[in-house]
């Protein structure tokens, strides 16, 4: 009895499966490029079962899991990718980001240091280590030293400047006036609102109100942060929110517990400009449920002001669109 029939059938099945995997990988990659993280995750997860030895598949799966806030799963997938390809520095970067999200700062720092061993001068890793140095280890001068080479790097110079300004808030050789001027210069050059943001603000001011409401009601804008104190949130945003308060009512959701002169200055200035009392919800668990009944026009999370850690934005062959959350 000839065995050619079963062999040919097996070859045909393998070819069909190969085409199915290729389509799945293409669709998953496209979903990831469009920041459709759930679709991409599910696709790469399925592909990882078909291609268990493909480090790139596990790496991209880790990216999607991290973007969805699944830090434990992201670390496991990054570990798998690195076990298959120890030189895959992108997975080492994802591993560090996952460890940081899991509050394992020392381990995250080790992961970023490993990236720098494989890719000396890697901007993402230097910025990530500098962020830990400032916000976790209390070493602002070390952070400035780390990002110093990046000030001449066109890809990372803006982030390096911001890191240096943040570090100077905590430890500096210049006066407060000089630092303030440097912050204002940086803001003028790099923190300009684009046309899309301006359009959103215009809609925020007018909204879908009746003519009477336009005359009598001001937009209500919520500020959400754990650092309404002497921190980068104050030094880098207070001037902008003083301006916003002239035309909007400010509602502060203070997710932190520290209160100092900057906290009082922030409250007093905003209240004075808006002519209204500033409200506050002093816990992370309360601020989400408090947003809805206050009928806010625009909640603004200030997490990005102090969070230098990049959302998962390194993939095999380029950078994906970062996923931001507040």
C-alpha positions in Angstrom: 0.0 0.0 0.0 1.5 3.4 -1.1 2.2 6.0 1.6 2.3 8.9 -0.8 -1.3 9.9 0.0 -0.9 10.4 3.8 2.4 12.2 3.3 1.0 14.6 0.7 -2.0 15.2 3.0 0.4 16.0 5.9 2.4 18.4 3.8 -0.8 20.2 2.7 -1.9 20.5 6.4 1.5 21.9 7.4 1.4 24.5 4.6 -2.2 25.5 5.6 -1.2 25.8 9.2 1.9 27.9 8.2 -0.3 30.3 6.2 -2.7 30.6 9.2 0.1 31.4 11.5 1.5 34.0 9.1 -1.9 35.7 8.9 -2.3 35.6 12.7 1.1 37.2 13.2 0.4 39.9 10.6 -3.0 40.7 12.2 -1.5 40.8 15.7 1.4 43.0 14.6 -1.0 45.4 13.0 -3.2 45.5 16.1 -0.2 46.2 18.2 0.9 49.1 15.9 -2.6 50.5 16.3 -2.4 50.1 20.2 -5.3 47.6 20.1 -3.6 45.8 22.9 -6.2 43.2 23.7 -6.5 42.0 20.2 -2.8 41.9 19.8 -2.3 40.0 23.0 -4.8 37.4 22.2 -3.2 36.9 18.8 0.4 36.6 20.0 -0.8 34.3 22.9 -2.3 32.0 20.3 0.8 32.2 18.1 3.1 31.4 21.1 1.4 28.0 21.4 2.1 27.3 17.7 5.6 28.8 17.8 6.8 28.1 21.3 10.5 28.6 20.4 10.0 32.0 18.7 11.5 34.6 21.0 10.0 37.5 19.0 6.4 36.2 19.6 7.0 35.9 23.3 8.5 39.4 23.3 5.6 41.0 21.5 3.2 39.2 23.8 5.1 40.7 26.8 4.7 44.2 25.2 0.9 43.8 24.9 0.5 42.4 28.4 2.5 45.2 29.9 0.4 47.8 28.0 -2.7 46.2 29.5 -1.3 46.4 33.0 -0.7 42.7 33.3 2.8 43.1 34.8 3.3 39.6 36.1 2.3 38.0 32.8 4.5 40.5 31.0 7.5 39.6 33.1 6.9 35.9 32.5 6.7 36.4 28.7 9.8 38.6 28.7 11.7 36.0 30.7 10.7 33.3 28.2 11.8 35.5 25.3 15.2 36.1 27.0 15.6 32.3 27.7 15.2 31.7 24.0 17.4 34.7 23.0 19.6 36.1 25.8 20.8 38.9 23.5 17.2 40.3 23.0 17.8 43.6 24.8 14.3 44.8 23.9 12.8 42.0 26.1 15.2 42.9 28.9 13.8 46.5 28.7 10.2 45.1 28.9 11.3 43.0 31.9 12.6 46.1 33.6 9.4 48.0 33.0 7.3 45.1 34.3 9.5 44.8 37.5 9.1 48.6 38.0 5.3 48.3 37.7 5.5 45.4 40.3 7.3 47.8 42.7 10.6 45.8 42.4 12.8 48.8 41.8 16.1 47.2 42.5 15.4 44.3 40.2 14.2 46.7 37.5 17.4 48.7 37.8 19.4 45.5 37.3 17.4 44.8 34.1 18.0 48.3 32.7 21.7 47.9 33.6 21.7 44.6 31.6 20.2 46.5 28.6 23.1 48.9 28.8 25.6 46.0 28.8 24.1 44.8 25.6 23.4 48.3 24.1 25.8 50.8 25.7 24.3 54.3 25.7 20.8 53.0 25.1 18.6 56.1 25.7 15.5 54.3 27.0 17.5 52.4 29.6 19.4 55.5 30.7 16.2 57.4 31.1 14.6 54.5 33.0 17.5 54.2 35.4 17.6 58.0 35.9 13.9 57.9 36.8 14.5 55.3 39.4 17.5 57.3 40.7 15.3 60.4 41.2 12.0 59.0 42.3 12.9 55.8 44.2 16.5 55.8 45.3 16.8 59.6 46.0 19.9 60.1 43.8 19.1 63.2 41.7 22.8 64.0 41.0 23.4 60.5 39.7 20.3 60.8 37.5 21.8 64.0 35.9 25.0 62.2 35.2 23.2 59.3 33.6 21.3 61.5 31.1 24.1 63.9 30.4 25.2 62.1 27.1 21.6 62.2 25.9 21.4 66.0 25.9 23.2 65.8 22.6 21.0 63.0 21.3 18.3 64.3 19.0 16.0 61.3 19.8 16.2 61.7 23.6 17.4 65.3 24.2 14.0 66.6 25.4 13.5 63.7 27.9 17.1 64.3 29.1 16.4 68.0 29.6 13.2 67.2 31.5 15.0 64.7 33.7 17.7 67.2 34.5 15.2 69.9 35.4 13.4 67.4 37.7 16.6 66.4 39.3 17.5 70.1 39.9 14.3 70.5 41.9 15.7 68.2 44.6 19.5 69.0 44.4 21.0 71.9 42.5 23.8 74.4 42.5 21.8 77.1 40.9 19.3 79.5 42.5 15.5 78.9 42.4 15.2 81.9 40.1 17.6 80.4 37.6 15.8 77.1 37.7 12.5 78.8 37.2 13.8 80.5 34.1 15.1 77.2 32.8 11.7 75.5 33.4 9.9 78.3 31.7 12.2 78.1 28.7 11.7 74.4 28.5 8.0 74.8 28.7 7.9 77.4 25.9 10.0 75.1 23.6 8.5 71.7 24.3 5.2 71.9 26.2 3.1 73.6 23.6 -0.4 72.4 23.0 -1.1 71.0 19.5 -4.1 71.9 17.3 -6.0 68.8 18.4 -5.6 69.7 22.1 -6.7 73.3 21.5 -9.7 72.0 19.7 -10.6 69.9 22.7 -10.2 72.8 25.0 -12.5 74.9 22.8 -15.1 72.2 23.0 -14.6 72.0 26.7 -15.3 75.7 27.1 -18.5 75.7 25.1 -19.7 72.1 25.3 -23.3 71.2 24.5 -24.8 73.9 26.8 -27.7 76.3 26.1 -26.8 80.0 25.6 -27.9 80.7 29.2 -25.6 78.0 30.5 -22.7 79.3 28.5 -23.1 82.7 30.2 -23.6 81.4 33.7 -21.5 78.2 34.0 -17.8 77.7 33.8 -16.1 74.4 32.7 -15.0 72.2 35.7 -11.6 70.7 35.3 -10.2 68.0 37.6 -6.5 67.7 38.4 -5.5 64.3 39.6 -2.0 63.6 41.2 -0.4 62.2 44.3 2.2 65.0 44.3 0.4 68.3 45.0 3.4 69.4 47.1 7.0 70.6 46.4 7.6 68.3 43.5 7.8 68.5 39.7 4.0 68.7 39.5 4.1 72.0 41.2 7.2 73.5 39.6 6.3 72.4 36.0 2.5 73.0 36.0 1.5 75.7 38.5 1.8 78.5 36.0 -0.3 76.7 33.4 -3.0 75.9 35.9 -3.2 79.5 37.2 -4.0 80.5 33.6 -6.6 77.7 33.2 -8.2 78.7 36.5 -9.1 82.1 35.1 -11.7 80.5 32.8 -12.4 77.2 34.6 -13.3 75.9 38.0 -10.6 73.7 39.3 -11.4 70.5 41.3 -8.3 68.9 42.9 -8.2 65.2 43.6 -5.2 64.8 45.8 -4.1 61.1 45.7 -1.2 61.7 48.0 -1.0 62.6 51.7 1.9 65.1 51.8 1.0 68.7 52.4 3.5 71.6 52.5 3.9 75.2 51.3 3.5 74.2 47.7 0.2 72.5 48.5 -1.1 75.6 50.1 0.2 77.9 47.4 -1.4 75.7 44.8 -4.8 75.8 46.5 -4.7 79.5 47.3 -3.6 80.6 43.8 -6.1 78.4 42.0 -9.0 79.4 44.3 -8.1 83.1 44.0 -8.0 82.9 40.2 -11.2 80.9 39.8 -13.2 82.6 42.5 -14.4 79.2 43.7 -13.5 76.8 46.5 -11.2 73.9 45.5 -12.5 70.5 46.4 -10.2 67.6 47.2 -10.6 63.8 47.5 -7.7 62.6 49.5 -7.5 58.9 48.6 -6.8 56.9 45.4 -9.9 54.7 46.0 -12.2 57.7 46.4 -11.2 59.8 43.4 -12.6 57.5 40.8 -16.1 57.3 42.3 -16.0 61.0 43.0 -15.4 62.1 39.4 -18.9 61.1 38.1 -21.2 63.0 40.5 -19.1 66.1 40.3 -20.1 66.4 36.6 -16.6 67.4 35.5 -15.9 68.6 32.0 -12.3 67.4 31.9 -10.3 65.3 34.2 -6.5 65.8 33.8 -4.1 63.2 35.3 -0.7 64.7 36.0 1.1 61.3 36.3 3.1 61.9 33.2 4.8 64.9 34.7 6.8 62.8 37.1 6.7 59.3 35.5 9.7 59.1 33.3 9.2 55.3 32.7 8.2 54.7 29.2 5.1 52.6 28.6 6.0 49.5 26.5 7.3 51.1 23.3 10.0 48.8 22.1 9.3 46.0 19.7 11.1 43.9 17.2 11.8 46.2 14.4 10.8 49.5 15.9 8.8 51.4 18.5 5.2 50.9 19.1 2.8 53.7 20.1 3.1 54.1 23.9 0.1 53.3 26.0 -0.7 56.0 28.6 -2.8 55.7 31.6 -3.4 57.9 34.6 
